[in-house]
């Protein structure tokens, strides 16, 4: 009986109810959309980093990783034979990484050099499949440059470039090299700032027989990690990407704050709607009280109205959010990569942003909307119980 009355009362003033509900719909929709996009971005970024650059584990020279922003990686070297022995049964790629510059005689840009074994690097990252033109490291005296590096220098396949870097002895070395291949991965950080070298040439260039960077694509057991940590930094992809993930989560919290602000506005709107309904139905409330309806049932009547507004508004927001996230999950949203590049933003930027359809998360936001709407109706409900039915009937 009360539920039927609450449903009828809710649609007495359809426009007012619709306007009140629309704020709730928008708040729930926005919260679901933001959350889906954020989770999609993080998942896609983590997957791209793993499959294009860092694998599931990275191994560095001992004590390098903690202060990596200030450390020079070529000062933290590893014994190659020891690494091969410890990783004998694992899929891995041994590298020699260092910073330097490449130039074409007119322009010069900073890059990261990666000396790699072709077979190992291909077994982990399938670099051959990402080659735009040319080949991936067929010759020891040639280089493969990222597509962004080639574009920045205005060079093409077969052109000569000069590579410059500091050796392990802290002397400056330079070589003229021929571009054997141009590569474009899904990782813009590699494409915009990486040059691949044959590792044997990289060792000669740096004047060392050691290495400083190993990628492992499999899950390592705890005992193996403990043993390796005695002489090296063994870093999981979660640790490697911790700062990026935390940054994205912080941005997500800021976005969610907007959604919660909208929900707060919806709560104020619903409370206002309930108060207006209470004043308009003053005589009805008096009659119901005179007929024996107790305060608890009067409160329940108004709370049910708020509850129904919450269910309907949150339900519409839930459905719209699920539809939107499903579409974005399937087709993605194109991102202005060039604009970010011009702004100097140095982070992985996918060409498209995809959403994650998380039913548990969507249901949580639905319940939040229902609870907000229900709580917002309590003030008007308790206010209605203060009426004196005798005075109302006299008036």
C-alpha positions in Angstrom: 0.0 0.0 0.0 2.7 2.5 1.0 4.9 1.6 -1.9 2.0 2.1 -4.3 1.3 5.6 -2.8 5.0 6.5 -2.9 5.1 5.5 -6.6 2.1 7.7 -7.4 3.3 10.6 -5.4 6.7 10.5 -7.2 5.1 11.3 -10.5 2.6 14.0 -9.4 5.1 16.6 -10.7 6.8 14.8 -13.5 9.1 17.7 -14.6 10.3 18.4 -11.1 11.0 14.7 -10.5 12.7 14.4 -13.8 15.0 17.4 -13.1 15.9 16.1 -9.7 16.6 12.6 -11.0 18.7 13.9 -14.0 21.4 15.2 -11.6 21.5 11.7 -10.0 21.6 10.0 -13.4 24.5 12.2 -14.5 26.5 11.7 -11.3 26.2 7.9 -11.5 26.9 7.8 -15.2 30.0 10.0 -14.8 31.4 8.0 -11.9 31.0 4.7 -13.9 32.5 6.2 -17.1 35.5 7.7 -15.3 36.2 4.6 -13.3 35.9 2.4 -16.5 38.2 4.7 -18.5 40.8 4.9 -15.7 40.9 1.1 -15.2 41.1 0.6 -18.9 44.0 3.1 -19.3 45.9 1.5 -16.4 45.4 -2.0 -17.7 46.3 -1.0 -21.3 49.4 0.9 -20.1 50.6 -2.0 -17.9 50.1 -4.5 -20.8 51.9 -2.3 -23.3 54.9 -1.7 -21.0 55.1 -5.4 -20.3 54.9 -6.5 -23.9 57.1 -3.7 -25.4 59.7 -2.8 -22.9 59.9 -4.2 -19.3 58.5 -7.8 -19.4 57.4 -9.2 -16.1 60.7 -8.6 -14.3 63.7 -6.3 -14.9 67.1 -7.0 -13.6 69.5 -4.1 -13.0 72.9 -3.7 -11.4 72.9 -3.8 -7.6 71.6 -0.6 -5.9 70.6 1.0 -9.2 66.8 1.0 -9.0 66.2 2.9 -5.8 67.9 6.1 -7.0 67.4 5.5 -10.7 66.5 9.1 -11.5 70.0 10.2 -10.3 72.0 7.1 -11.2 73.8 6.5 -14.5 72.9 2.9 -15.5 76.3 2.2 -17.1 77.9 2.5 -13.7 75.8 -0.4 -12.4 77.0 -3.4 -14.4 76.2 -7.1 -14.2 78.2 -10.3 -15.2 76.5 -11.7 -18.3 77.5 -15.3 -17.6 76.1 -15.3 -14.1 72.8 -13.9 -15.4 72.6 -16.6 -18.2 73.3 -19.3 -15.6 70.6 -18.0 -13.2 68.0 -17.6 -16.0 68.8 -20.7 -17.9 65.2 -22.0 -18.0 63.5 -18.6 -18.4 62.6 -16.5 -21.5 64.9 -13.4 -21.2 66.6 -10.7 -23.2 70.0 -9.4 -22.2 70.7 -5.7 -22.9 73.3 -3.0 -22.5 71.5 0.3 -22.0 73.0 3.8 -22.0 72.1 7.4 -22.8 73.5 9.6 -25.5 72.6 11.5 -28.6 72.1 10.9 -32.3 72.6 13.4 -35.1 72.4 13.8 -38.8 75.1 16.5 -39.2 72.6 19.3 -38.7 70.4 18.3 -35.8 71.1 16.3 -32.7 68.6 14.8 -30.2 69.0 12.8 -26.9 68.1 9.2 -27.0 68.3 5.9 -25.1 70.5 3.3 -26.7 69.7 -0.4 -26.3 72.3 -3.0 -27.2 70.5 -6.3 -27.6 70.9 -9.8 -29.0 68.6 -9.9 -32.0 67.3 -13.5 -31.3 66.6 -12.9 -27.6 64.9 -9.5 -28.2 62.7 -11.0 -30.9 61.8 -14.0 -28.7 60.5 -11.6 -26.0 59.1 -8.6 -27.9 58.7 -9.8 -31.6 60.6 -6.7 -32.8 60.6 -7.9 -36.4 56.8 -7.5 -36.4 57.1 -3.8 -35.5 59.5 -2.8 -38.2 58.1 -0.2 -40.5 60.9 -0.4 -43.1 64.2 -2.3 -43.3 65.2 -5.1 -40.9 65.8 -5.5 -37.2 69.6 -5.5 -36.6 70.9 -7.6 -39.5 74.4 -6.1 -39.2 76.6 -5.3 -36.3 77.5 -1.9 -37.6 74.0 -0.7 -38.2 71.2 0.7 -36.1 67.4 0.5 -35.8 65.7 3.8 -34.8 62.3 4.5 -33.4 59.9 6.1 -35.9 59.7 9.3 -33.8 63.5 9.5 -33.8 63.6 9.2 -37.6 60.9 11.9 -37.9 62.7 14.3 -35.5 66.0 14.0 -37.4 64.4 13.9 -40.9 66.2 10.7 -41.8 65.2 7.5 -43.6 66.3 4.0 -44.2 69.9 3.8 -45.4 70.9 7.2 -44.1 74.0 7.7 -41.9 73.7 9.1 -38.4 76.3 9.8 -35.7 75.8 8.2 -32.3 77.5 9.8 -29.3 77.7 8.5 -25.8 79.9 8.2 -22.7 81.9 5.0 -22.1 82.3 3.2 -18.8 85.6 5.0 -18.5 83.8 8.3 -18.7 85.3 9.3 -22.1 83.2 10.4 -25.0 82.8 8.0 -27.9 81.2 8.6 -31.3 80.5 6.5 -34.4 78.9 6.9 -37.8 76.2 4.3 -38.3 73.8 3.3 -41.1 70.1 3.1 -40.4 69.1 -0.6 -41.1 65.5 -0.3 -39.9 62.8 2.0 -38.6 60.6 0.6 -35.8 57.2 1.6 -34.5 55.9 -0.2 -31.4 52.8 0.4 -29.4 55.0 2.3 -26.9 55.5 5.9 -27.9 58.4 6.3 -25.4 60.4 3.7 -27.4 59.4 5.2 -30.8 60.2 8.8 -29.7 63.5 8.1 -28.0 65.1 4.8 -28.5 67.9 3.5 -30.8 68.6 -0.3 -31.0 72.2 -1.5 -31.5 73.7 -4.9 -31.7 75.0 -5.7 -28.2 78.4 -6.7 -29.4 78.9 -3.3 -31.0 77.4 -1.6 -27.8 80.0 -3.4 -25.7 82.8 -2.1 -28.0 81.3 1.3 -27.9 81.1 1.5 -24.1 84.4 -0.5 -23.7 83.0 -3.2 -21.5 82.2 -6.9 -21.6 79.4 -6.5 -19.0 75.7 -5.8 -19.2 73.2 -3.7 -17.2 69.7 -4.5 -18.2 67.8 -7.8 -18.4 64.2 -8.4 -19.2 62.4 -11.6 -18.0 59.0 -12.4 -19.5 58.1 -15.3 -17.1 57.1 -15.3 -13.5 60.1 -16.0 -11.3 59.8 -18.2 -8.3 60.5 -16.6 -4.9 63.7 -18.6 -4.2 65.2 -17.6 -7.5 64.4 -13.9 -6.9 65.9 -14.1 -3.4 69.1 -15.6 -4.8 69.4 -13.0 -7.6 68.7 -10.1 -5.2 72.0 -10.8 -3.4 73.9 -9.4 -6.4 71.4 -7.5 -8.5 68.2 -5.4 -8.3 65.3 -7.7 -9.4 62.2 -5.6 -10.0 58.7 -6.8 -10.8 56.6 -4.9 -13.3 54.4 -3.7 -10.4 57.4 -2.1 -8.8 58.7 -0.7 -12.1 55.3 0.9 -12.9 54.4 1.9 -9.3 54.8 5.7 -9.8 52.8 5.7 -13.1 49.9 3.6 -11.6 49.8 5.8 -8.5 49.7 8.9 -10.6 46.8 7.6 -12.6 45.0 6.5 -9.5 45.4 10.1 -8.1 43.9 11.5 -11.2 41.1 9.0 -10.9 40.4 10.2 -7.4 40.2 13.8 -8.6 37.8 12.7 -11.3 35.7 10.7 -8.8 35.6 13.8 -6.5 33.7 15.6 -9.3 31.2 12.7 -9.5 30.7 12.7 -5.7 30.1 16.4 -5.8 27.4 15.9 -8.4 25.9 13.2 -6.2 25.9 15.7 -3.3 24.1 18.2 -5.5 21.6 15.4 -6.3 21.1 14.8 -2.6 20.4 18.4 -2.0 18.0 18.4 -5.0 16.2 15.3 -3.7 15.9 16.8 -0.2 14.5 20.0 -1.7 12.0 18.0 -3.8 10.8 16.0 -0.8 10.4 19.2 1.3 8.3 20.8 -1.5 6.2 17.7 -1.7 5.7 17.7 2.0 4.4 21.3 2.0 2.1 20.7 -1.0 0.7 17.6 0.7 0.2 19.1 4.1 -3.6 18.4 4.1 -3.1 14.8 2.9 -0.6 14.2 5.7 -3.1 15.6 8.2 -5.9 13.4 6.9 -3.6 10.3 7.0 -2.6 11.1 10.6 -6.2 11.7 11.5 -7.1 8.3 10.0 -4.5 6.7 12.3 -1.3 6.5 10.3 1.6 6.7 12.7 4.7 8.8 12.4 6.8 5.8 11.5 4.6 5.1 8.5 4.6 8.8 7.4 8.4 8.7 7.5 8.4 5.4 5.6 6.2 6.9 2.9 8.6 9.8 2.2 11.7 7.6 2.4 10.1 5.2 -0.1 9.7 8.1 -2.5 13.4 9.0 -2.1 14.3 5.4 -2.5 12.3 5.0 -5.7 13.9 8.2 -7.1 17.3 6.7 -6.2 16.5 3.3 -7.8 15.2 4.9 -11.0 17.8 7.6 -11.4 20.8 5.3 -10.4 19.4 2.6 -12.6 19.3 4.9 -15.7 22.8 6.1 -14.9 24.0 2.5 -14.5 22.5 1.4 -17.8 24.0 4.5 -19.7 27.4 3.9 -18.0 27.4 0.2 -19.0 26.4 1.0 -22.6 29.0 3.7 -22.9 31.8 1.7 -21.4 30.9 -1.4 -23.5 31.2 0.8 -26.7 34.5 2.4 -25.6 35.8 -1.1 -24.6 35.0 -2.4 -28.1 36.1 0.6 -30.2 38.1 2.9 -28.0 38.4 6.7 -28.0 41.1 8.2 -30.2 43.7 10.3 -28.3 45.5 13.3 -29.7 49.0 11.8 -29.4 50.6 14.6 -31.5 49.1 17.2 -29.1 50.6 15.4 -26.1 53.9 15.1 -27.9 54.0 18.9 -28.6 53.2 19.6 -25.0 56.3 17.6 -24.0 54.3 15.0 -21.9 56.7 12.1 -21.4 54.6 9.1 -20.7 53.1 6.2 -22.5 50.2 7.5 -24.6 48.1 5.0 -26.5 46.6 5.9 -29.8 43.2 4.9 -28.4 41.8 4.8 -24.8 39.7 1.7 -23.9 37.4 1.3 -21.0 36.9 -1.7 -18.7 33.4 -3.0 -18.0 33.4 -3.8 -14.3 30.0 -5.0 -13.1 30.9 -5.0 -9.4 32.1 -1.4 -9.7 28.9 -0.4 -11.5 26.7 -2.0 -8.9 28.6 -0.2 -6.2 27.9 3.1 -7.7 24.3 2.2 -8.2 24.0 1.3 -4.5 25.7 4.6 -3.6 23.1 6.5 -5.7 20.2 4.7 -4.0 21.6 5.3 -0.5 22.2 9.0 -1.2 18.7 9.5 -2.5 17.2 7.5 0.4 19.1 9.4 3.1 18.3 12.8 1.4 14.6 12.1 1.9 14.8 11.6 5.7 14.8 15.3 6.6 11.5 15.9 4.8 10.1 12.7 6.3 10.8 13.7 9.9 9.6 17.2 9.2 6.3 15.8 8.1 5.8 14.0 11.5 5.8 17.4 13.3 2.5 18.4 11.8 -0.5 18.6 14.1 -3.4 16.9 12.3 -6.1 18.9 14.3 -4.6 22.2 13.3 -4.3 21.1 9.7 -7.9 20.0 9.6 -9.0 23.3 11.1 -7.1 25.3 8.5 
